[in-house]
Each structure stands twice: as C-alpha cells, then as structure tokens.
Amino acid sequence: LELSFFYISSGINAEYGGQVSGEVAEVRDYRFLAWFACLCCCWPLGLVAVIKSHGSRDCVEKGQFEEAREKSKVALFYAIASIIGGIIAITAVIYLRRNLY
C-alpha cells in the first residue's frame, strides 16, 4: 500500500549514538496512506493514523525500531478503518438519498 520506507544500515546510528543490530531495519510509516485516509475518508480516524505515522517516523530516527513498528501497525489499522468508514458513510448517504427522494 505504501512505498515510504526507512532503511537503517548496520553499524552505528551516529546522530543518537545508538547501536543498530547487524541487520537492516525496515519500518513502513504509511504516511501517504494516512494522509489520504484523513483527507478523503473519515477524517477523525485518519487524523489518528497521521499522528501515529509521524510517531513511527520519529522512533525510527531515534533508533527505537520495535516501538516504530508498533506505531506503524497502529497507523495502518486506523488508516484502513478510516477508508472503510468513509466507504460505508458514502454508501449510506447514496442509499438514503435514492430511497428518500
């Protein structure tokens, strides 16, 4: 769904002084999906997705990869919930307009 990745190569994270394990850490932040969900679907849930996506991005920059993955999962959940909520709301409005008029 989203092509935004953070790649941290093995070695030392010099900015924060943290040590990164010998593997490449990959964390999706779902930033564009979260903004799409916020602007085009159910905005309250989309806003939560945007906030969690930003938190995930901050955690990656600090070297906190497990916390970043958790926030990323929450951002994806709220973005999908927002899109589904938007589809349900639009469908309900179309249905009610056709049947009430």
C-alpha positions as CSV (number, residue, x, y, z in Angstrom):
1,L,0.0,0.0,0.0
2,E,2.7,2.4,0.9
3,L,6.2,2.9,-0.6
4,S,7.6,5.0,2.2
5,F,10.4,3.1,4.0
6,F,13.2,3.9,6.3
7,Y,16.4,1.9,5.8
8,I,19.0,2.0,8.5
9,S,22.1,0.1,7.6
10,S,24.0,-1.9,10.1
11,G,26.5,0.0,12.1
12,I,26.3,2.9,14.4
13,N,23.5,5.5,14.4
14,A,25.8,8.4,14.8
15,E,23.1,11.1,15.4
16,Y,21.7,9.5,18.5
17,G,24.7,7.3,19.5
18,G,22.6,4.2,19.3
19,Q,23.9,0.8,18.1
20,V,21.9,-0.9,15.3
21,S,21.9,-4.6,15.1
22,G,23.7,-6.4,12.3
23,E,20.6,-6.5,10.1
24,V,18.9,-3.8,8.0
25,A,15.9,-2.4,9.9
26,E,12.9,-1.7,7.6
27,V,9.9,0.2,9.0
28,R,7.0,1.5,6.9
29,D,5.4,4.6,8.3
30,Y,2.3,4.7,6.0
31,R,2.4,8.4,5.8
32,F,0.8,8.9,2.4
33,L,-1.9,6.3,3.2
34,A,-2.7,8.1,6.5
35,W,-3.0,11.5,4.8
36,F,-5.2,10.1,2.1
37,A,-7.4,8.5,4.7
38,C,-7.5,11.7,6.7
39,L,-8.3,14.0,3.7
40,C,-10.6,11.7,1.6
41,C,-12.4,9.4,4.1
42,C,-13.3,9.5,7.7
43,W,-11.1,12.3,9.0
44,P,-11.1,11.6,12.8
45,L,-9.7,8.2,12.3
46,G,-7.4,9.4,9.6
47,L,-6.0,12.0,11.9
48,V,-5.1,9.4,14.4
49,A,-3.4,7.5,11.6
50,V,-1.4,10.6,10.7
51,I,-0.3,11.1,14.3
52,K,0.8,7.5,14.7
53,S,2.6,7.6,11.4
54,H,4.5,10.7,12.5
55,G,5.3,8.9,15.8
56,S,6.7,5.9,13.9
57,R,8.9,8.2,11.8
58,D,10.3,9.8,15.0
59,C,11.0,6.5,16.6
60,V,13.0,5.3,13.6
61,E,15.1,8.5,13.7
62,K,15.8,7.8,17.4
63,G,16.7,4.1,16.7
64,Q,13.7,2.7,18.5
65,F,12.7,0.2,15.9
66,E,10.3,-2.0,17.8
67,E,8.3,0.9,19.0
68,A,8.3,2.3,15.5
69,R,6.9,-1.0,14.1
70,E,4.1,-0.9,16.7
71,K,3.2,2.6,15.9
72,S,3.3,1.8,12.2
73,K,0.9,-1.1,12.7
74,V,-1.5,1.2,14.6
75,A,-1.2,3.8,11.9
76,L,-2.1,1.2,9.2
77,F,-5.1,0.0,11.3
78,Y,-6.5,3.5,11.7
79,A,-5.9,4.3,8.0
80,I,-7.8,1.2,6.9
81,A,-10.5,1.8,9.4
82,S,-10.9,5.4,8.1
83,I,-11.1,4.2,4.5
84,I,-13.7,1.6,5.3
85,G,-15.6,4.1,7.4
86,G,-15.6,6.6,4.6
87,I,-16.8,4.0,2.1
88,I,-19.6,3.0,4.5
89,A,-20.6,6.6,5.1
90,I,-20.7,7.4,1.3
91,T,-22.6,4.3,0.5
92,A,-25.2,5.1,3.3
93,V,-25.6,8.7,2.0
94,I,-26.2,7.5,-1.6
95,Y,-28.6,4.8,-0.5
96,L,-30.6,7.2,1.7
97,R,-30.8,9.9,-0.9
98,R,-32.1,7.5,-3.5
99,N,-34.7,6.0,-1.2
100,L,-35.9,9.1,0.5
101,Y,-36.4,11.3,-2.6
